[in-house]
Amino acid sequence: MTSPLLRIGVAALSATISFQAFANDSSDAMDKGISLNPPAVVHGFFVRARGDIEFPISSEFHGGASTTIHPRISGGQGGRGRAHVNIDSKDFDDIYGTMYGGGIELGFAINDRLDALAGLSYLGSNAKTVTIGDIDGRDFVAKFDDYKSWRLHGGVRYELAPDEKLRPYTGAFVGVNVVDRINGDFRLPGTGFNLRNVPFYDDSSVIFTGATLGVAYDVSPNFEIGVESGFTYSGKLKEDDGTVSGLGVPGINNKSSLFTIPVRIFGSLDF
């Protein structure tokens, strides 16, 4: 019969050998840069501030039309005959050019690749004075109100290389774009024809969506900077046809969907 003391000694020796083997394996793993702990899952909130530049593309602000009106309406003299009106189609880029804005977003890291974001941003631009057509060969000039809009959106961002300091990503978003009403001033230089504050587009709340492709860089463990682009779409504004119809050109303001190419720079802080 085996002695109890001998059995205890054998068990102790086996435990010592097993512990030494585990210690040697751990040391080898650390020498090779291998962690024995499972990777941490990223969960946390972050806030992101950004500046925006957007370039309108293929986006009609108003359509074209041809009609005739009483000559006195256009500043002419006498009551005989009709004045011929030609309105050219104009894009958002013709009326407003490049648009500028910025915003703030609150995000949550769902895991090391996927972020969810919600944000509020502003986009605006000063209107140009443009020739939109002619009346009996005279330049017909317009100046619309400035473009002013607030955007509320939610979206996701998917990182393509989450373990790198320089991380490309892609994303998508959807929300609502609230645009201030837009009136217009119309005149024929050198005549008495001058219409001011003509209603053109009413206050509008329209769908706002798009996709992004960007790159972020880790400046520190809790701060990143980056740049992104992509495309955005904003739905058709609500037309105000009262005065426009009276001028004989109804429907020129029934197309106003806005497509843009944005360029955004941002800084993001984890907390």
C-alpha positions in Angstrom: 0.0 0.0 0.0 1.3 3.5 -1.0 2.0 5.8 1.9 -0.3 8.9 2.2 2.8 11.0 2.6 4.2 9.6 -0.6 0.9 10.4 -2.5 1.0 14.0 -1.2 4.6 14.4 -2.3 3.9 13.1 -5.8 0.9 15.5 -6.2 3.0 18.5 -5.0 5.7 17.6 -7.5 3.2 17.3 -10.4 1.7 20.7 -9.5 5.2 22.3 -9.4 6.0 20.8 -12.8 2.7 22.0 -14.3 3.1 25.6 -12.9 6.7 25.8 -14.2 5.5 24.7 -17.7 2.8 27.3 -17.7 5.3 30.0 -16.6 7.7 29.0 -19.4 4.8 29.2 -22.0 3.7 32.6 -20.7 7.3 33.9 -20.9 7.6 32.6 -24.5 4.3 34.2 -25.5 5.3 37.6 -24.0 8.7 37.3 -25.8 6.9 36.8 -29.1 4.5 39.7 -28.4 1.5 37.4 -27.9 -1.1 38.4 -25.3 -2.8 35.7 -23.3 -5.7 38.0 -22.5 -8.7 38.3 -24.9 -8.9 41.6 -26.8 -10.8 44.3 -25.2 -14.1 45.3 -26.7 -14.4 49.0 -27.5 -17.5 50.7 -25.9 -17.8 54.4 -25.3 -19.1 57.8 -26.3 -17.4 60.4 -28.3 -18.2 64.0 -29.5 -17.1 65.3 -32.9 -17.0 68.9 -34.2 -16.6 69.5 -37.9 -16.4 72.2 -40.6 -18.2 71.6 -43.9 -17.7 72.8 -47.5 -20.3 71.6 -50.1 -20.3 71.9 -53.8 -23.7 71.7 -55.6 -23.9 69.4 -58.6 -26.6 68.8 -61.2 -29.3 70.5 -58.9 -31.9 72.7 -60.6 -32.9 75.7 -58.5 -35.6 76.8 -61.0 -36.7 75.8 -64.4 -37.0 77.7 -67.7 -40.1 79.2 -69.4 -41.2 81.5 -72.2 -44.3 83.7 -72.1 -45.6 87.1 -72.9 -46.8 89.8 -70.5 -48.4 93.3 -70.8 -45.6 95.8 -71.6 -46.5 98.0 -68.7 -45.7 95.1 -66.3 -42.2 95.1 -67.6 -41.7 98.9 -67.4 -42.6 99.5 -71.0 -44.8 102.4 -72.2 -48.2 102.2 -73.9 -50.7 99.4 -73.8 -50.3 97.9 -77.3 -48.6 94.6 -78.0 -47.0 92.1 -75.6 -43.6 91.9 -74.0 -41.8 88.6 -74.6 -40.3 86.9 -71.4 -37.6 84.2 -71.6 -36.5 82.5 -68.3 -33.4 80.3 -68.3 -33.1 77.3 -66.1 -30.6 77.9 -63.2 -28.8 75.5 -60.9 -28.1 75.9 -57.2 -24.5 76.5 -58.2 -25.5 79.4 -60.4 -27.5 81.1 -57.6 -25.4 80.2 -54.6 -22.1 78.7 -55.6 -20.1 76.9 -52.9 -21.9 76.4 -49.5 -20.3 76.5 -46.1 -21.3 75.2 -42.6 -20.4 73.1 -39.7 -21.9 70.9 -37.0 -21.5 68.7 -33.9 -22.1 65.0 -33.6 -22.5 62.6 -30.6 -21.4 59.1 -31.2 -21.1 55.7 -29.6 -18.6 53.0 -30.4 -20.7 49.8 -30.8 -17.5 47.7 -31.3 -14.0 48.3 -32.6 -15.3 48.7 -36.2 -18.8 50.2 -36.0 -19.9 53.6 -34.6 -23.4 55.1 -34.4 -23.7 58.9 -34.6 -26.4 61.6 -34.3 -25.8 65.2 -35.2 -27.0 68.7 -35.9 -25.4 70.9 -38.6 -25.9 74.2 -40.4 -25.3 74.9 -44.1 -25.7 78.2 -45.8 -24.5 80.4 -48.7 -24.9 84.0 -49.9 -27.0 84.4 -53.1 -25.5 86.0 -56.2 -27.1 88.6 -58.4 -27.7 86.7 -61.7 -29.2 87.3 -65.1 -32.0 84.6 -65.3 -33.2 85.5 -68.8 -34.6 88.5 -70.8 -37.7 90.5 -71.5 -37.8 91.8 -75.0 -34.1 91.5 -75.2 -33.3 93.3 -72.0 -31.5 91.4 -69.2 -33.9 90.1 -66.6 -31.9 90.1 -63.3 -32.7 88.3 -60.0 -31.3 88.2 -56.5 -32.7 85.6 -54.2 -32.5 85.3 -50.4 -29.5 83.6 -48.9 -29.7 79.8 -48.4 -30.0 78.9 -44.8 -30.6 75.4 -43.5 -30.4 73.3 -40.3 -29.9 69.5 -40.6 -30.6 66.8 -38.0 -29.3 63.4 -38.9 -28.4 59.9 -37.6 -26.0 57.4 -39.2 -23.3 54.8 -38.9 -19.5 54.7 -39.6 -17.7 51.4 -40.4 -13.9 51.4 -39.9 -11.9 49.3 -42.4 -8.7 49.1 -40.4 -9.6 49.6 -36.7 -6.1 48.7 -35.3 -4.2 51.3 -37.3 -3.4 54.9 -36.3 -4.5 56.0 -39.8 -7.9 54.4 -40.3 -10.1 54.6 -43.5 -13.8 54.2 -43.0 -17.1 54.4 -44.8 -20.6 55.4 -43.6 -24.2 56.5 -44.3 -26.7 58.8 -42.8 -30.4 60.0 -43.0 -32.3 62.8 -41.5 -34.2 66.0 -42.1 -33.1 69.3 -43.6 -35.0 72.4 -42.5 -34.6 75.3 -45.0 -35.6 78.9 -44.5 -38.1 80.4 -47.0 -36.5 82.0 -50.1 -37.9 85.1 -51.8 -36.5 86.9 -54.8 -36.0 90.4 -56.1 -36.5 90.8 -59.9 -35.7 93.8 -62.1 -34.9 95.1 -65.5 -31.9 97.5 -65.2 -32.7 100.9 -66.8 -36.4 100.6 -66.5 -39.0 101.0 -63.8 -39.6 97.2 -63.5 -38.6 96.2 -60.0 -40.4 93.4 -58.0 -39.2 92.9 -54.4 -39.6 90.0 -52.0 -41.5 87.8 -54.4 -42.3 84.5 -52.7 -40.5 81.7 -54.4 -39.9 78.8 -51.9 -41.7 78.5 -48.6 -40.2 77.2 -45.3 -39.4 73.6 -46.0 -38.6 70.4 -44.1 -37.3 67.7 -46.5 -35.4 64.4 -46.4 -31.7 64.6 -46.1 -29.4 61.6 -46.8 -26.0 60.6 -48.1 -22.9 58.4 -47.9 -19.4 59.1 -46.7 -15.8 57.9 -47.3 -13.1 59.2 -45.1 -9.9 58.7 -43.0 -9.3 59.3 -39.3 -5.9 59.6 -37.5 -5.3 59.0 -33.8 -3.5 62.0 -32.3 -3.7 60.5 -28.9 -5.6 57.6 -27.2 -8.7 59.7 -26.9 -8.5 62.3 -29.7 -8.6 61.9 -33.5 -8.7 64.2 -36.5 -9.9 63.4 -40.0 -11.3 64.3 -43.3 -14.2 62.9 -45.3 -16.2 63.3 -48.5 -19.0 61.5 -50.3 -22.3 62.8 -51.5 -25.5 64.3 -50.0 -29.1 64.6 -51.2 -31.7 67.0 -50.0 -35.3 66.8 -51.1 -37.4 69.2 -53.2 -38.3 72.5 -51.5 -42.0 73.6 -51.1 -42.8 76.1 -53.9 -44.8 79.3 -53.4 -46.5 79.9 -56.7 -48.7 82.9 -55.9 -46.8 85.7 -57.5 -44.8 83.5 -59.9 -48.0 82.3 -61.5 -49.2 85.9 -61.8 -46.1 86.7 -63.9 -47.1 84.0 -66.4 -44.4 81.5 -65.5 -46.0 79.0 -63.1 -44.1 75.9 -62.3 -40.6 77.2 -62.8 -40.0 76.6 -59.1 -41.2 73.0 -58.8 -37.7 71.5 -59.1 -35.3 72.1 -56.3 -33.7 68.9 -55.1 -30.1 69.5 -54.0 -27.1 67.1 -54.6 -23.8 68.2 -53.2 -20.2 66.8 -52.9 -19.1 67.7 -49.3 -15.6 68.0 -47.9 -15.5 67.9 -44.1 -12.7 68.2 -41.6 -13.3 67.1 -38.0 -11.9 66.5 -34.5 -13.3 63.8 -32.3 -12.8 63.4 -28.5 -13.6 60.2 -26.6 -15.0 60.4 -23.1 
